[in-house]
Amino acid sequence: MIRALILCCLFMMPEFSYAEPCHPTITQADAIRIGKAQLAKENGRKSVQHFGPYTAKLRECHWHVIGATPPGDRAGDIVISVNAMSGKAHVMPQLRPDPRKLGELKSN
């Protein structure tokens, strides 16, 4: 009985652990455009101009669009997650300063 249960679980494991492969329909350029539009919608047009240049990296079927802060700014970079299949975007919270700029914060 125990062997049958173990064998059943072993054969069912691939069913539960199978993840559909990612087939992105959104290109890197489209992801940056969608990310900028979502940032403008949530934070205003000036925020799109404040951050930049924008880069995008594909991770686990999501484009992570990163907008860098200007050299004199103390805030961290902005990250917008864009689904590579549907194009839905979400602006991630900007919670802490950029670690590279902490020295500037301590000197003030």
Secondary structure, 3 states (H helix, E strand, C coil): CHHHHHHHHHHHHHHHHCCCCCCCCCCHHHHHHHHHHHHHHHHCHHHHHHCCCEEEEEECCEEEEEECCCCCCCCCCEEEEEECCCCCEEECCCCCCCHHHHHHHHHC
